[in-house]
Amino acid sequence: MLTADQIAFYRENGYLLVKGMFSREECAALRQECHELIERLSAIRSVDATWGSAREAVPEARDTKLLHCHNVQFHSGAFTRLICDERFTGAAADLIGSPNVQLHHTKMFIKPPEKGSPFPMHQDAPYFPHDKHTMMAGIIHFDDAPLEKGCVRVVPGSHKNGILEHIPTGGWHLPFDEYPIDAATPCPAEAGDVLFFSYLTIHGSGINTSSEARTTLLVQMRDPTDAPTKRVHESRGQGMMLRGIDPLARSGSSVS
């Protein structure tokens, strides 16, 4: 469980980096699961999820790639066990402010060495707005993510400004000139660290220019009583309880 100071930091800043939640040994095994999964998927379809706007925001990103897979828990039991791990869900519950934690979706990302795509600055909220704004992400790092690997960057306190107007072309993003990636606060992490942030927090990431891949799993979660306001971004994993119960006993995709 988190300390009162950690929870207060999250409330004030809209993000929290929790150090050493998982061991390096656990992360090495999960990192291998990720890379083996991408190998299987890339044999049958494209796995590049680079935003078109990423190549506009960063000129050096024209030849970069971002390997990804949604809902990885349907591909390996290791990920199902991970996203239900009490170390992770207990911390999420503390930050959400509810003993019950419901899954929205998961996304695994691999930024390849030397050419891993950036993410322009954005909020997650425009993709799937919710009534109570309890939605948050937890990014689990399976290997080290220093600055040169294109670690996540955030704008502290930006969650207090509500949902901002985004540019929809090339992936929903904020204006490049107003929100340059390099101006945001970097959150370098080590294998086993977890970065939590509100879906209202402005965030993005730079290019991986290092000689090693950056491998992460993003888990998007909410209080199950927090209903979506639009039927968007629905997936078959949505509504799974990671911790506690759904007191409303409703489908995860219900709209208020």
VOLOVEX-886326 format. One record per residue: x, y, z of N, C-alpha, C in turn. Coordinates in steps of 0.1 Angstrom, whole numbers, padded with zeros to 4 digits, always signed. Atoms other than C-alpha are relative to their C-alpha. Example, Ala and Ser with C-alpha at 12.3 -4.5 7.8 and 13.67 -1.06 7.14 Angstrom:
# VOLOVEX-886326
+0009-0012+0000+0123-0045+0078+0009+0012+0000/-0009-0011+0000+0137-0011+0071-0008+0011+0008/
//
This chain:
# VOLOVEX-886326
+0008-0012+0000+0000+0000+0000+0009+0012+0000/-0008-0013+0001+0011+0036-0006-0001+0008+0013/+0000-0008-0012+0019+0061+0021-0009+0012-0003/+0008-0012+0001-0001+0092+0028+0007+0011-0008/-0008-0010+0008+0027+0114+0013-0001-0004-0015/+0001+0004+0014+0026+0094-0019-0014+0003-0006/+0014-0003+0004-0012+0097-0022-0002+0015-0002/+0002-0014+0001-0010+0134-0015+0008+0006-0012/-0007-0004+0012+0017+0138-0042-0008-0002-0013/+0008+0003+0011-0005+0121-0067-0012+0010-0002/+0011-0009+0000-0035+0143-0058+0004+0014-0005/-0005-0014+0003-0014+0175-0062+0006+0000-0014/-0007+0000+0013+0006+0165-0093-0006-0008-0011/+0006+0008+0011-0015+0140-0112+0008-0012-0004/-0008+0011+0003+0012+0114-0113+0008-0005+0012/-0008+0005-0010+0033+0092-0091+0009-0012-0005/-0009+0011+0004+0064+0070-0098+0003-0008+0013/-0002+0009-0011+0065+0040-0074+0012-0008-0004/-0013+0007+0002+0100+0026-0072-0001-0015+0005/-0002+0013-0004+0107-0011-0071-0012-0008+0003/+0012+0008-0003+0072-0025-0071+0002-0015-0004/-0003+0014+0004+0084-0056-0090+0015-0002+0000/-0014+0003+0001+0117-0073-0089+0006+0000-0014/-0006+0001+0014+0142-0072-0118-0002-0014-0006/+0001+0014+0006+0139-0110-0121-0014-0002-0005/+0014+0001+0005+0101-0108-0124-0001+0008-0014/+0001-0008+0012+0105-0080-0150+0007-0006-0012/-0008+0006+0011+0131-0099-0170-0009-0011-0007/+0008+0010+0005+0107-0128-0174-0012+0006-0008/+0011-0006+0007+0078-0105-0184+0005+0008-0012/-0005-0006+0012+0100-0086-0208+0001-0010-0011/-0001+0011+0010+0107-0119-0226-0013-0003-0005/+0013+0003+0005+0070-0126-0227-0005+0011-0010/+0003-0011+0009+0065-0092-0244+0006-0002-0014/-0007+0001+0012+0091-0097-0270-0003-0012-0008/+0004+0012+0007+0081-0132-0278-0014+0002-0006/+0013-0003+0005+0045-0120-0282+0000+0008-0013/-0001-0009+0011+0055-0093-0306+0005-0008-0012/-0006+0009+0011+0075-0119-0327-0012-0008-0006/+0012+0008+0005+0043-0141-0329-0009+0009-0008/+0009-0008+0007+0021-0112-0339+0005+0006-0013/-0005-0007+0012+0044-0095-0364+0002-0010-0011/+0000+0010+0010+0045-0128-0383-0013+0000-0008/+0013+0001+0007+0008-0123-0392-0006+0014-0003/+0005-0013+0003+0002-0085-0391+0009+0011+0004/-0009-0011-0005+0017-0051-0386-0003+0003+0014/+0001-0003-0014+0024-0042-0350+0005+0014+0003/-0005-0014-0002+0036-0006-0356-0012+0009+0003/+0011-0009-0004+0014+0019-0337+0005+0014+0001/-0004-0014+0000+0033+0051-0344-0010+0009-0005/+0010-0010+0004+0010+0081-0345+0006+0008-0012/-0004-0008+0010+0011+0101-0376+0005+0014+0005/-0004-0013-0006+0014+0132-0354+0013+0000+0006/-0013+0002-0006+0045+0118-0338+0011+0004-0010/-0010-0004+0010+0064+0123-0371-0001+0015-0004/+0001-0014+0001+0051+0158-0373+0006+0008+0011/-0005-0007-0012+0060+0167-0338+0015+0000+0001/-0015+0002-0001+0096+0153-0340+0005-0003-0013/-0005+0003+0014+0113+0156-0374+0009-0013+0000/-0009+0012+0000+0138+0128-0363-0008-0013+0001/+0009+0012-0002+0108+0104-0359-0005-0006-0013/+0005+0004+0013+0102+0099-0396+0002-0015-0002/-0003+0014+0002+0118+0064-0396-0001-0008+0012/+0001+0008-0013+0108+0053-0361-0011-0010+0000/+0011+0009-0002+0086+0025-0350-0004-0002+0015/+0005+0002-0013+0065+0017-0320-0008-0014+0000/+0006+0013+0000+0056-0020-0315-0010-0001+0011/+0010+0000-0011+0024-0027-0296-0010-0012-0001/+0011+0010+0000-0004-0051-0286-0010+0005+0011/+0010-0003-0010-0037-0043-0269-0005-0013+0006/+0006+0011-0007-0052-0065-0243+0008-0013+0001/-0010+0011-0001-0021-0087-0237-0005-0011+0009/+0004+0010-0009-0039-0106-0210-0007-0012-0007/+0006+0011+0008-0056-0126-0238+0010-0008-0007/-0010+0007+0007-0023-0137-0251+0010-0008+0009/-0008+0007-0009-0005-0149-0220-0005+0001+0014/+0004+0000-0014-0015-0159-0185+0009+0008+0009/-0010-0008-0008+0016-0141-0172-0005+0014+0002/+0005-0013+0000+0000-0108-0180-0013+0001+0008/+0013+0001-0008-0034-0118-0164+0004+0000+0015/-0004+0000-0014-0016-0126-0132+0006+0013+0004/-0006-0013-0004+0004-0094-0133-0010+0011+0003/+0009-0011-0002-0025-0070-0137-0010-0002+0012/+0008+0003-0012-0043-0087-0108+0009-0001+0013/-0009+0001-0012-0012-0086-0085-0004+0011+0010/+0004-0009-0011-0021-0070-0052+0010+0012+0002/-0010-0011-0001+0011-0049-0052-0004+0011-0009/+0004-0010+0010-0002-0032-0083-0014+0005+0002/+0014-0005-0002-0039-0031-0077-0003+0007+0013/+0001-0007-0013-0035-0021-0041+0004+0014-0001/-0004-0014+0002-0016+0010-0051-0010+0007-0009/+0010-0006+0009-0041+0017-0079-0012+0004+0008/+0011-0002-0009-0069+0014-0053+0002+0013+0009/-0003-0011-0009-0052+0039-0030-0001+0013-0008/+0000-0013+0008-0049+0065-0059-0014+0003-0006/+0014-0002+0006-0084+0059-0074-0009+0004+0012/+0009-0003-0011-0099+0062-0039-0011-0010+0002/+0010+0010-0002-0118+0030-0040+0006-0014+0001/-0006+0013-0002-0112-0006-0029-0002-0009-0013/+0004+0007+0012-0126-0017-0063+0007+0006-0012/-0008-0004+0011-0104-0015-0094-0005-0008-0012/+0005+0006+0012-0119-0022-0129+0009+0003-0012/-0009-0002+0012-0099-0027-0161-0008+0007-0011/+0005-0006+0012-0105-0005-0191+0007-0007-0012/-0008+0007+0010-0077-0019-0213+0014-0001+0004/-0014+0000-0001-0041-0028-0215+0007+0002-0013/-0008-0002+0012-0014-0018-0240+0014-0003+0003/-0014+0003-0001+0020-0033-0243+0008+0008-0011/-0008-0008+0009+0046-0010-0260+0015-0005+0000/-0014+0002+0001+0081-0018-0272+0006+0011-0010/-0007-0010+0008+0102+0012-0284+0013-0007-0005/-0012+0007+0005+0129-0005-0306+0012+0009+0003/-0012-0007-0002+0165+0005-0300+0003+0010-0012/-0005-0010+0009+0178+0037-0318-0011+0006-0009/+0011-0006+0009+0144+0043-0336-0014-0002+0006/+0013+0002-0007+0116+0040-0310-0008+0013-0001/+0008-0012+0002+0088+0064-0318-0004+0007+0012/+0005-0008-0011+0078+0093-0296-0015+0000+0000/+0015-0003-0002+0043+0102-0283-0001+0015+0002/+0003-0014-0003+0032+0138-0287-0007+0002+0013/+0006-0002-0013+0019+0154-0256-0016+0000-0002/+0015+0002+0001-0018+0146-0249-0005-0004+0013/+0008+0007-0011-0044+0135-0223-0006-0012-0006/+0008+0012+0004-0060+0101-0224-0015+0003+0000/+0014-0003-0002-0093+0116-0214-0009+0002-0012/+0008-0001+0012-0105+0126-0249-0004-0013-0007/+0003+0013+0006-0103+0090-0260-0012-0007+0006/+0011+0007-0007-0127+0077-0234-0004+0008+0013/+0004-0008-0011-0142+0104-0212-0010-0007+0010/+0008+0006-0010-0158+0093-0179-0006+0011+0009/+0008-0009-0008-0182+0109-0155+0007+0006+0012/-0006-0004-0012-0162+0110-0123+0015+0002-0001/-0014-0002+0003-0127+0112-0139+0009-0008+0010/-0009+0009-0008-0113+0083-0118+0010-0008-0008/-0008+0008+0009-0097+0068-0148+0015+0004+0001/-0014-0003-0001-0059+0064-0145+0007-0011-0007/-0009+0010+0007-0030+0045-0161+0011-0003+0010/-0012+0004-0007-0003+0025-0145+0010-0006-0010/-0009+0005+0010+0028+0019-0167+0011-0008+0008/-0010+0009-0006+0049-0011-0156+0012-0001-0009/-0012+0000+0008+0085-0009-0167+0007-0014+0001/-0007+0013+0000+0101-0042-0177+0015+0001-0002/-0015-0003+0001+0135-0027-0184+0002+0015+0003/-0003-0013-0004+0152+0005-0175-0005+0010-0011/+0004-0010+0009+0138+0037-0191+0006+0013+0003/-0006-0013-0003+0163+0065-0188-0005+0010-0011/+0003-0011+0010+0160+0098-0208+0002-0004-0014/-0003+0003+0014+0177+0084-0239-0008-0011-0006/+0009+0010+0005+0152+0056-0241-0014+0005-0003/+0013-0006+0003+0123+0080-0245-0010-0003+0011/+0009+0002-0011+0109+0078-0210-0012+0009+0000/+0013-0008+0000+0074+0092-0202+0004+0013+0006/-0001-0013-0005+0072+0129-0196-0014+0005+0004/+0013-0005-0005+0044+0147-0177+0000+0015+0002/+0001-0014-0004+0031+0182-0170-0007-0001+0014/+0006+0001-0013+0026+0182-0132-0011+0010+0002/+0011-0009-0003-0007+0196-0120-0010+0002-0012/+0008-0003+0011-0022+0196-0155-0014-0007+0001/+0012+0007-0002-0049+0172-0143-0011+0008+0006/+0010-0009-0006-0066+0201-0126-0007+0008-0010/+0006-0009+0010-0075+0218-0158-0011-0006-0008/+0011+0006+0007-0101+0193-0170+0005-0005-0014/-0003+0005+0013-0103+0179-0205+0003+0012-0010/-0004-0010+0009-0085+0201-0230-0003-0003-0014/+0003+0002+0014-0092+0206-0267+0012-0006-0007/-0011+0007+0007-0071+0182-0288-0001+0001-0015/+0001+0001+0015-0062+0181-0325-0001-0015-0003/+0003+0014+0002-0077+0148-0338+0009-0006-0011/-0007+0006+0011-0055+0143-0369+0013-0007+0005/-0013+0007-0003-0027+0117-0366+0001-0005+0014/+0000+0003-0014-0038+0107-0331-0003+0012+0008/+0004-0012-0008-0054+0130-0306+0012+0006+0008/-0012-0006-0007-0027+0154-0294-0002+0015+0002/+0000-0014-0003-0021+0189-0281+0009+0008-0010/-0008-0007+0009-0006+0217-0302+0015-0001+0003/-0014+0003-0002+0031+0210-0307+0007+0012+0006/-0007-0012-0004+0042+0246-0302-0003+0004+0015/+0004-0003-0014+0023+0250-0269+0005-0011+0010/-0003+0011-0009+0032+0216-0255+0012-0008-0006/-0011+0008+0006+0067+0205-0268+0004-0011+0010/-0004+0012-0009+0078+0171-0255+0011+0003+0009/-0013-0002-0008+0112+0183-0243-0003+0010+0012/+0002-0009-0011+0096+0209-0220-0007-0006+0012/+0007+0007-0010+0077+0184-0200+0010-0007+0010/-0008+0006-0010+0090+0168-0168+0003-0015-0003/-0003+0014+0003+0108+0135-0175-0002-0009+0012/+0002+0010-0011+0100+0104-0154+0009-0012-0003/-0008+0012+0003+0130+0081-0159-0003-0011+0010/+0004+0011-0009+0124+0047-0144+0009-0012-0002/-0008+0012+0000+0141+0014-0137-0010-0012-0001/+0008+0013+0000+0128-0022-0143-0006-0002+0013/+0007+0003-0013+0102-0029-0117-0008+0012+0005/+0007-0013-0004+0090+0008-0113-0013+0001-0007/+0013-0002+0006+0054+0017-0120-0003+0015+0001/+0004-0014+0000+0044+0052-0131-0016+0001-0002/+0015-0002+0000+0007+0061-0123-0003+0014-0004/+0004-0014+0002-0010+0091-0137-0015+0000-0004/+0014-0003+0003-0045+0105-0141-0002+0001-0015/+0002-0001+0015-0061+0103-0176-0002+0014-0004/+0001-0014+0003-0064+0141-0173+0014+0006+0000/-0014-0005+0000-0026+0145-0169+0006+0000-0014/-0007-0002+0013-0008+0158-0199+0013-0008+0000/-0012+0008+0000+0019+0133-0209+0004-0003-0015/-0005+0004+0013+0040+0121-0238+0014-0007+0002/-0014+0006-0002+0075+0106-0245+0008+0003-0012/-0009-0003+0011+0105+0111-0267+0005-0012-0007/-0005+0011+0008+0124+0089-0291+0010-0008+0008/-0011+0009-0005+0144+0059-0280+0012+0001-0009/-0013-0001+0008+0179+0068-0292+0010-0010+0005/-0010+0008-0007+0196+0042-0270+0002-0013-0009/-0003+0012+0007+0210+0008-0281-0009-0012+0005/+0009+0010-0006+0183-0011-0261-0015+0004-0002/+0015-0002+0001+0145-0015-0264-0005+0005+0013/+0007-0003-0012+0122+0001-0240-0013-0007+0000/+0011+0009+0000+0095-0023-0229-0009+0003+0012/+0009-0003-0011+0064-0014-0209-0014-0006-0002/+0014+0004+0000+0028-0024-0201-0008+0011+0006/+0009-0010-0005+0002+0003-0197-0014-0007+0004/+0013+0005-0004-0029-0007-0177-0009+0012+0004/+0010-0011-0002-0059+0017-0178-0011-0005+0009/+0009+0005-0010-0081+0014-0148-0010+0011+0005/+0010-0010-0005-0111+0031-0131-0007-0006+0012/+0010+0004-0009-0135+0029-0102-0012-0006-0008/+0011+0006+0008-0163+0006-0115-0013+0008+0001/+0012-0008+0000-0190+0031-0105+0002+0013-0009/-0003-0012+0008-0174+0057-0128-0004-0004-0015/+0005+0005+0013-0194+0053-0161+0006+0009-0011/-0004-0008+0012-0181+0064-0196-0012+0008-0004/+0010-0009+0005-0200+0093-0211-0002-0002-0015/+0001+0003+0014-0195+0080-0246+0003-0014-0003/-0003+0014+0003-0195+0046-0262+0012+0000-0010/-0013-0001+0008-0159+0048-0275+0010-0009+0006/-0012+0007-0005-0127+0028-0272-0005-0013+0008/+0005+0012-0007-0146-0004-0262+0008-0012-0005/-0008+0013+0003-0128-0038-0261-0005-0011+0008/+0005+0012-0007-0135-0073-0250+0005-0002+0014/-0005+0001-0013-0114-0070-0219-0006+0010+0010/+0005-0011-0008-0132-0040-0206-0011-0005+0011/+0009+0004-0010-0150-0044-0173+0005-0011+0010/-0006+0010-0009-0128-0071-0158+0004+0006+0013/-0004-0005-0013-0124-0066-0121+0014-0005+0004/-0014+0003-0004-0087-0065-0111+0001-0001+0015/+0000+0000-0015-0095-0059-0074-0014+0003+0005/+0013-0003-0006-0127-0060-0053-0011-0005-0009/+0012+0004+0007-0161-0061-0068-0006+0012-0009/+0008-0010+0007-0184-0042-0092-0013+0001+0007/+0013-0001-0008-0211-0029-0069-0012+0002-0008/+0012-0002+0009-0233-0020-0098-0004-0012-0008/+0002+0012+0007-0230-0054-0114-0005+0003-0014/+0004-0004+0013-0231-0038-0148+0011-0003-0010/-0011+0002+0010-0212-0042-0181+0010+0011+0001/-0011-0010+0000-0179-0024-0183-0002+0011-0010/+0002-0010+0010-0191-0006-0214-0012+0009+0001/+0013-0008-0002-0223+0010-0200+0003+0015-0001/-0001-0014+0001-0228+0046-0208-0011+0007+0008/+0010-0007-0009-0244+0070-0183-0009+0010-0009/
//
